[in-house]
Amino acid sequence: MIQKVLIANRGEIALRIVRACREMGIKTLAVYSEADVQSLHVQLADEAICIGGNKSADSYLRADRIISAAEIADVDAIHPGYGFLSENAKFAEQCESCNIKFIGPKSKSIKMMGDKSVAKDTVRKAGVPTVPGSDGPVETEAEAVKVARKIGYPVIIKAVAGGGGRGMRIAHNDVSFAKEYHVARGEAEKAFSNGAVYIEKYIEKPRHIEFQILADSHGKTVHLGERDCSVQRRHQKLIEESPSPFLLQHSDLRKKMGKAAIRAAEAAEYENAGTIEFLVDAKGNYYFIEMNTRIQVEHPVTEEVTGIDLIKQQLRIANGEKLDFDQGDIKFEKHAIECRINAEDPARNFAPSPGTIGLYYAPGGLGVRVDSHAYSGYTIPPYYDSMIGKLICFGPTRKVALERAYRALSEYLVRGIKTTIPLHRAIMADPLFIEGKATTAYMEDFLGRTAADLFS
């Protein structure tokens, strides 16, 4: 049985895991960089060990130091959160070889779904629709152009080992393709030490809809409904909600996609929590794009809609327990919307805004949840992701959830730094978003329509 968990992460997700473990009577060990000595997860964990310098490469990405900390503190398991080493198959293998439970899927599943071309081939064989594209990595520009012409422009060039929008470029013709192909390869090599790319048909103005998966080690796999993540900027999600406004109007499509998500997870022999991501066009055609083999930033919207604590389920699955509910037991009785609160200045092209928070006041009230590690006097370091919190608002209908989100954003006070709070408040009042018509092209359109007023 898991008695103590090392949390190989920082910020709000580390704090979220500390709280779930405490409720389950599980001890926690926080590991932290020198820059995070005052972070809340360090203060609230049962134990804490510094593992290195400020930069991720000197701390949170140092698998050797994390494993050493785990052995020193005699932990049973490691929870990687998201980002950093969460989808690193080698790290999962190291945990397994050291007899430390990795709270996530087996390393072979991470490896299988981490390679985008292998993942596509795997789910395609399971009968899951995929975006038309190359059969695997394209080695030369000439080969890549041939594929692009065959499937038809526009196309998107993607890093095989990619994520977070890096190593991803769109080309509309042969001329732009030559440039973007080499840029994508360069970005991929820099970000992932792997410059391999593949080519896909670019689906214009789709919905980005993902399904939350839970799978135990006894052969049961279920989905916990979908999240609509279409509001993005440069492939980085800003707002997520469940259920999807689009699928609310297409219940048959939701059933098909849910079944496809389960087939994809089963094809990967998946265990623990994961997410199957799809693009959906205006006609309701859906295409698998990737699987995230970890907990997602936006997992709270699913928790509020279903009433299921995903972090606790991760721990129970890692403990070898069976899921104690079936697909038919899962109820979707609310609507939830999450706004990512980032320390960024939208008026300066979303430039990071690290610094010391002078005043921090989180909103509350019925149907409002805030997951954040920020507090008055906390200094946001410049070394990591700019997200300082997540505002999750929920209610019996989407209309109520939107009203609560607008109200809560009006109450949310963060002084001393710039944040995306004003941007989110403007989006919650935008007729196009209120009508549920946002696609992945929404943010570009929204900023084009409102920038002059929003940033004046």
C-alpha positions as CSV (number, residue, x, y, z in Angstrom):
1,M,0.0,0.0,0.0
2,I,1.2,3.5,-0.8
3,Q,2.2,5.3,2.4
4,K,4.3,8.2,1.2
5,V,4.4,10.0,-2.2
6,L,7.1,12.2,-3.6
7,I,5.6,15.0,-5.7
8,A,7.9,15.6,-8.7
9,N,6.4,19.0,-9.6
10,R,5.7,22.5,-8.3
11,G,3.0,25.1,-8.2
12,E,-0.7,24.5,-8.0
13,I,-0.6,20.9,-9.2
14,A,1.9,20.0,-6.5
15,L,-0.4,21.6,-3.9
16,R,-3.4,19.8,-5.4
17,I,-1.6,16.5,-4.9
18,V,-0.6,17.3,-1.3
19,R,-4.2,18.0,-0.4
20,A,-5.5,14.8,-2.0
21,C,-2.9,12.7,-0.3
22,R,-3.6,14.3,3.1
23,E,-7.3,13.5,2.7
24,M,-6.3,9.9,2.1
25,G,-3.9,9.7,5.0
26,I,-0.9,9.5,2.7
27,K,2.4,11.3,3.7
28,T,3.9,13.6,1.1
29,L,7.5,14.7,0.2
30,A,7.9,17.9,-1.8
31,V,11.0,18.4,-3.9
32,Y,11.8,21.9,-4.9
33,S,14.3,24.2,-6.6
34,E,16.0,27.0,-4.8
35,A,13.6,29.5,-6.4
36,D,10.6,27.6,-4.9
37,V,11.6,27.5,-1.2
38,Q,8.6,29.7,-0.3
39,S,6.1,27.9,-2.4
40,L,3.0,26.6,-0.7
41,H,3.4,23.0,-1.6
42,V,6.8,23.1,0.1
43,Q,5.3,24.6,3.2
44,L,2.3,22.2,3.4
45,A,4.0,18.9,2.5
46,D,5.0,16.6,5.4
47,E,8.6,16.7,4.2
48,A,10.6,18.7,1.7
49,I,14.0,18.3,0.0
50,C,15.8,20.8,-2.2
51,I,17.0,19.2,-5.4
52,G,18.8,22.0,-7.2
53,G,19.1,25.4,-8.7
54,N,16.5,27.7,-10.1
55,K,16.3,26.4,-13.7
56,S,14.2,23.3,-14.5
57,A,17.2,21.7,-16.0
58,D,19.0,21.9,-12.7
59,S,16.1,20.7,-10.6
60,Y,12.7,19.5,-11.8
61,L,14.1,17.8,-14.9
62,R,16.9,16.1,-12.9
63,A,15.6,12.5,-12.7
64,D,18.7,11.4,-10.8
65,R,18.1,13.9,-8.0
66,I,14.4,13.1,-7.8
67,I,15.1,9.4,-7.5
68,S,17.8,10.0,-4.9
69,A,15.4,12.1,-2.9
70,A,12.8,9.3,-3.1
71,E,15.3,6.8,-1.8
72,I,16.6,9.0,1.0
73,A,13.0,9.7,2.2
74,D,11.9,6.1,1.7
75,V,8.8,6.9,-0.4
76,D,6.6,4.3,-2.1
77,A,5.5,6.3,-5.1
78,I,6.2,9.3,-7.2
79,H,3.5,11.5,-8.7
80,P,4.8,13.5,-11.6
81,G,1.9,15.9,-12.0
82,Y,2.0,17.4,-15.5
83,G,4.9,18.9,-17.5
84,F,8.5,18.3,-16.5
85,L,9.0,14.5,-16.4
86,S,5.4,13.4,-16.4
87,E,5.5,11.9,-19.9
88,N,9.1,10.8,-19.8
89,A,9.2,7.1,-20.4
90,K,12.8,6.8,-19.3
91,F,11.9,8.4,-15.9
92,A,9.0,6.0,-15.5
93,E,11.3,3.1,-16.2
94,Q,13.8,4.4,-13.6
95,C,11.0,4.5,-11.0
96,E,10.0,0.9,-12.0
97,S,13.6,-0.4,-11.8
98,C,14.0,1.2,-8.3
99,N,10.7,-0.4,-7.1
100,I,9.1,3.0,-6.8
101,K,5.5,3.2,-8.1
102,F,5.1,5.7,-10.9
103,I,1.7,7.3,-10.5
104,G,0.8,7.1,-14.1
105,P,0.8,4.6,-17.0
106,K,3.5,2.0,-17.6
107,S,6.6,3.2,-19.4
108,K,5.7,1.2,-22.5
109,S,2.4,3.1,-22.9
110,I,4.1,6.5,-22.4
111,K,6.6,5.5,-25.1
112,M,4.0,4.2,-27.5
113,M,1.7,7.3,-27.2
114,G,4.6,9.8,-26.9
115,D,5.7,9.1,-30.5
116,K,2.9,10.8,-32.4
117,S,3.3,8.7,-35.6
118,V,3.3,5.4,-33.6
119,A,0.3,6.7,-31.6
120,K,-1.6,7.4,-34.8
121,D,-0.9,4.0,-36.2
122,T,-1.9,2.3,-32.9
123,V,-5.3,4.0,-32.6
124,R,-6.0,3.7,-36.4
125,K,-5.7,-0.1,-36.1
126,A,-8.2,0.1,-33.3
127,G,-10.7,1.8,-35.6
128,V,-10.2,5.4,-34.4
129,P,-10.3,8.1,-37.1
130,T,-7.1,10.0,-37.5
131,V,-6.1,13.1,-39.5
132,P,-4.9,12.3,-43.0
133,G,-1.1,12.6,-43.2
134,S,2.3,10.9,-43.5
135,D,2.7,7.3,-42.3
136,G,5.5,8.4,-40.0
137,P,8.4,10.9,-39.8
138,V,9.4,12.5,-43.1
139,E,13.2,12.5,-43.5
140,T,13.7,15.1,-46.3
141,E,12.1,18.3,-47.5
142,A,11.4,16.6,-50.9
143,E,9.6,13.7,-49.3
144,A,7.6,16.1,-47.0
145,V,6.5,18.3,-50.0
146,K,5.4,15.2,-51.8
147,V,3.2,14.2,-48.8
148,A,1.8,17.7,-48.5
149,R,0.8,17.8,-52.2
150,K,-0.8,14.4,-51.9
151,I,-3.1,15.3,-48.9
152,G,-3.6,18.9,-50.1
153,Y,-2.8,22.2,-48.5
154,P,-3.1,23.6,-45.9
155,V,-1.0,21.2,-43.9
156,I,0.5,21.2,-40.4
157,I,4.1,20.1,-39.7
158,K,4.4,18.6,-36.3
159,A,7.3,17.4,-34.1
160,V,7.1,13.6,-33.5
161,A,8.1,14.2,-29.9
162,G,6.2,17.5,-29.6
163,G,3.9,19.2,-27.2
164,G,2.7,22.6,-26.1
165,G,2.7,23.9,-29.6
166,R,6.4,23.7,-30.1
167,G,7.7,22.2,-33.3
168,M,4.4,22.9,-35.0
169,R,4.0,25.0,-38.1
170,I,1.3,25.6,-40.7
171,A,2.0,25.8,-44.5
172,H,-0.5,26.9,-47.2
173,N,1.6,26.2,-50.3
174,D,4.9,24.9,-51.5
175,V,6.7,28.2,-50.9
176,S,5.7,28.6,-47.3
177,F,6.2,24.9,-46.7
178,A,9.9,25.0,-47.4
179,K,10.4,27.6,-44.7
180,E,8.1,26.2,-42.1
181,Y,9.4,22.7,-42.5
182,H,12.9,23.7,-41.5
183,V,11.7,26.0,-38.7
184,A,9.6,23.2,-37.2
185,R,12.6,20.8,-37.3
186,G,14.8,23.4,-35.6
187,E,12.2,24.1,-32.9
188,A,11.8,20.3,-32.3
189,E,15.5,19.7,-32.1
190,K,15.9,22.5,-29.6
191,A,12.9,21.7,-27.4
192,F,13.0,17.8,-27.5
193,S,16.4,16.9,-28.8
194,N,14.6,15.2,-31.6
195,G,14.1,17.1,-34.9
196,A,11.9,14.5,-36.6
197,V,8.6,15.8,-37.9
198,Y,5.5,14.4,-39.6
199,I,2.8,16.0,-41.8
200,E,-0.9,16.2,-41.3
201,K,-3.9,17.8,-43.1
202,Y,-4.6,21.1,-41.4
203,I,-8.2,21.1,-40.3
204,E,-9.3,24.8,-40.4
205,K,-11.3,26.2,-37.5
206,P,-12.0,23.0,-35.7
207,R,-13.1,22.3,-32.2
208,H,-10.5,20.9,-29.9
209,I,-12.3,18.3,-27.8
210,E,-10.7,15.8,-25.4
211,F,-12.0,12.9,-23.4
212,Q,-10.8,12.1,-19.9
213,I,-9.9,8.4,-19.4
214,L,-9.4,6.3,-16.3
215,A,-8.2,2.7,-16.6
216,D,-7.3,0.3,-13.8
217,S,-4.9,-2.6,-13.9
218,H,-7.7,-5.1,-13.9
219,G,-8.9,-4.4,-17.5
220,K,-11.6,-1.7,-16.9
221,T,-11.4,1.5,-18.9
222,V,-14.0,4.3,-18.7
223,H,-14.3,7.8,-19.9
224,L,-15.5,10.8,-17.8
225,G,-16.9,12.9,-20.6
226,E,-15.3,15.5,-22.7
227,R,-13.7,18.9,-22.3
228,D,-13.8,21.6,-24.9
229,C,-10.3,23.3,-25.1
230,S,-10.9,25.3,-28.3
231,V,-10.0,28.7,-26.8
232,Q,-6.3,28.7,-27.4
233,R,-3.5,31.1,-28.3
234,R,-0.6,29.6,-30.3
235,H,-1.7,26.1,-29.4
236,Q,-1.7,27.0,-25.6
237,K,-5.0,26.4,-23.9
238,L,-6.6,29.4,-22.1
239,I,-10.1,28.3,-21.3
240,E,-11.6,24.8,-20.9
241,E,-15.1,23.7,-20.3
242,S,-17.2,20.6,-19.8
243,P,-19.5,19.5,-21.5
244,S,-18.6,20.9,-24.9
245,P,-21.1,23.4,-26.2
246,F,-20.8,21.7,-29.6
247,L,-21.5,18.2,-28.3
248,L,-24.4,19.4,-26.2
249,Q,-26.1,19.7,-29.6
250,H,-24.8,16.3,-30.9
251,S,-25.4,13.7,-28.3
252,D,-24.8,10.8,-30.7
253,L,-21.4,12.2,-31.7
254,R,-20.5,12.4,-28.0
255,K,-21.3,8.6,-27.6
256,K,-19.2,7.8,-30.7
257,M,-16.2,9.8,-29.5
258,G,-16.4,8.4,-26.0
259,K,-16.3,4.9,-27.3
260,A,-13.4,5.8,-29.7
261,A,-11.5,7.3,-26.8
262,I,-11.8,4.1,-24.8
263,R,-10.7,2.0,-27.8
264,A,-7.6,4.2,-28.2
265,A,-6.7,3.8,-24.5
266,E,-7.2,0.1,-24.6
267,A,-5.0,-0.2,-27.7
268,A,-2.2,1.4,-25.8
269,E,-2.8,-1.0,-22.9
270,Y,-3.3,2.1,-20.8
271,E,-3.5,2.3,-17.0
272,N,-4.2,5.3,-14.8
273,A,-5.5,8.8,-15.9
274,G,-5.0,10.0,-19.5
275,T,-6.6,12.1,-22.1
276,I,-7.5,11.3,-25.7
277,E,-7.5,14.5,-27.8
278,F,-9.6,15.1,-31.0
279,L,-10.2,17.7,-33.6
280,V,-13.8,18.0,-34.7
281,D,-14.8,19.9,-37.9
282,A,-18.0,21.8,-38.5
283,K,-19.6,18.7,-40.0
284,G,-19.0,16.6,-36.9
285,N,-16.1,14.6,-38.4
286,Y,-13.6,13.8,-35.6
287,Y,-10.0,12.9,-35.7
288,F,-7.6,11.6,-33.1
289,I,-4.5,13.9,-32.7
290,E,-2.7,12.7,-29.6
291,M,-3.0,11.1,-26.1
292,N,-1.7,12.9,-23.1
293,T,-0.3,10.2,-20.7
294,R,-0.8,12.2,-17.5
295,I,-3.2,14.3,-15.6
296,Q,-4.2,17.5,-17.4
297,V,-4.1,21.1,-16.2
298,E,-7.9,21.2,-16.9
299,H,-8.8,18.1,-14.9
300,P,-10.9,20.2,-12.3
301,V,-13.7,20.8,-14.8
302,T,-14.2,17.1,-15.1
303,E,-14.1,16.7,-11.4
304,E,-16.8,19.3,-10.9
305,V,-19.1,17.9,-13.6
306,T,-18.8,14.2,-12.5
307,G,-18.0,14.6,-8.8
308,I,-15.0,12.2,-9.2
309,D,-11.7,13.2,-7.7
310,L,-9.2,12.4,-10.4
311,I,-6.0,12.7,-8.2
312,K,-7.4,10.2,-5.7
313,Q,-8.4,7.9,-8.5
314,Q,-4.8,8.0,-9.8
315,L,-3.5,7.1,-6.4
316,R,-6.0,4.2,-6.0
317,I,-5.2,2.8,-9.4
318,A,-1.5,3.0,-8.7
319,N,-2.2,1.1,-5.5
320,G,-3.6,-1.7,-7.5
321,E,-7.3,-1.1,-6.7
322,K,-10.2,-1.6,-9.1
323,L,-12.3,1.2,-10.3
324,D,-15.4,1.0,-8.1
325,F,-17.8,2.4,-10.8
326,D,-18.8,1.5,-14.3
327,Q,-19.4,3.7,-17.4
328,G,-23.1,3.7,-16.7
329,D,-22.5,5.0,-13.1
330,I,-20.9,8.2,-14.2
331,K,-23.3,11.2,-14.2
332,F,-22.8,14.5,-16.0
333,E,-25.0,16.8,-14.0
334,K,-23.2,20.2,-14.1
335,H,-21.4,22.6,-16.4
336,A,-17.9,23.8,-15.5
337,I,-15.6,26.4,-17.0
338,E,-11.9,26.9,-16.2
339,C,-9.9,30.0,-16.8
340,R,-6.1,29.7,-16.6
341,I,-4.8,32.7,-14.7
342,N,-1.3,33.4,-16.1
343,A,1.3,36.0,-14.9
344,E,1.3,37.5,-18.4
345,D,0.7,41.0,-19.9
346,P,-1.8,40.6,-22.8
347,A,-1.1,44.2,-23.8
348,R,2.5,43.3,-24.4
349,N,1.9,40.3,-26.6
350,F,1.4,38.1,-23.5
351,A,4.9,38.8,-22.2
352,P,5.6,36.9,-18.9
353,S,5.2,39.1,-15.8
354,P,7.2,37.6,-12.9
355,G,7.6,39.5,-9.7
356,T,6.2,39.9,-6.2
357,I,2.5,39.8,-5.6
358,G,1.5,42.8,-3.4
359,L,-2.1,41.8,-2.8
360,Y,-3.8,38.5,-3.6
361,Y,-7.5,37.9,-3.1
362,A,-9.2,34.8,-4.6
363,P,-12.9,34.9,-5.3
364,G,-15.4,32.5,-3.6
365,G,-19.1,31.8,-3.3
366,L,-21.4,29.2,-4.7
367,G,-20.0,27.4,-7.7
368,V,-16.5,28.9,-7.5
369,R,-13.2,27.0,-7.0
370,V,-9.7,28.3,-7.2
371,D,-6.7,26.1,-7.5
372,S,-3.6,28.3,-6.9
373,H,-0.3,28.4,-5.1
374,A,-0.2,32.2,-5.1
375,Y,-0.6,34.4,-2.0
376,S,0.2,38.0,-0.9
377,G,3.9,38.5,-0.8
378,Y,4.7,35.5,-3.0
379,T,7.4,36.1,-5.6
380,I,6.7,34.5,-9.0
381,P,10.0,33.2,-10.3
382,P,10.9,33.8,-14.0
383,Y,12.1,30.3,-14.6
384,Y,8.9,28.3,-15.1
385,D,5.4,28.3,-16.7
386,S,3.6,31.5,-16.1
387,M,0.4,30.0,-14.8
388,I,-0.3,31.0,-11.2
389,G,-3.8,29.6,-10.8
390,K,-7.0,28.2,-12.2
391,L,-10.4,29.6,-11.7
392,I,-13.1,26.9,-12.1
393,C,-16.8,28.0,-12.0
394,F,-19.7,25.6,-12.2
395,G,-23.4,25.4,-12.1
396,P,-26.5,23.5,-13.3
397,T,-26.3,25.1,-16.8
398,R,-23.6,26.7,-19.0
399,K,-25.4,30.1,-18.5
400,V,-25.1,29.9,-14.7
401,A,-21.4,28.8,-15.0
402,L,-20.7,31.8,-17.3
403,E,-22.4,34.2,-15.0
404,R,-20.4,32.9,-12.0
405,A,-17.2,33.1,-14.0
406,Y,-17.8,36.7,-14.9
407,R,-18.6,37.6,-11.4
408,A,-15.6,35.7,-9.9
409,L,-13.2,37.3,-12.4
410,S,-14.5,40.7,-11.2
411,E,-13.6,39.7,-7.6
412,Y,-10.2,38.2,-8.4
413,L,-7.5,40.6,-7.3
414,V,-3.8,40.2,-8.0
415,R,-1.7,43.3,-7.5
416,G,2.0,43.9,-8.3
417,I,2.1,41.9,-11.5
418,K,0.1,41.7,-14.8
419,T,-2.3,38.8,-15.3
420,T,-4.7,37.5,-17.8
421,I,-7.7,38.1,-15.5
422,P,-9.0,41.2,-17.5
423,L,-8.7,39.1,-20.7
424,H,-10.8,36.3,-19.3
425,R,-13.4,38.7,-18.1
426,A,-13.8,40.2,-21.5
427,I,-14.1,36.7,-23.1
428,M,-16.8,35.8,-20.6
429,A,-18.8,38.8,-21.9
430,D,-18.2,38.2,-25.6
431,P,-21.3,37.2,-27.5
432,L,-19.5,34.7,-29.7
433,F,-18.1,32.8,-26.7
434,I,-21.4,33.1,-24.8
435,E,-23.2,31.5,-27.8
436,G,-20.8,28.5,-27.6
437,K,-19.4,29.1,-31.1
438,A,-15.6,29.3,-30.3
439,T,-13.3,27.2,-32.4
440,T,-9.5,27.1,-32.3
441,A,-9.5,30.3,-34.5
442,Y,-11.5,32.1,-31.8
443,M,-8.7,33.9,-30.0
444,E,-7.2,35.4,-33.1
445,D,-10.6,36.8,-34.1
446,F,-11.4,38.0,-30.6
447,L,-8.1,39.9,-30.2
448,G,-8.6,41.4,-33.6
449,R,-12.1,42.6,-32.6
450,T,-11.3,43.8,-29.1
451,A,-7.6,44.6,-28.7
452,A,-8.1,48.4,-29.0
453,D,-10.7,48.5,-26.2
454,L,-9.2,45.8,-24.1
455,F,-5.6,47.1,-24.0
456,S,-6.3,50.9,-24.1
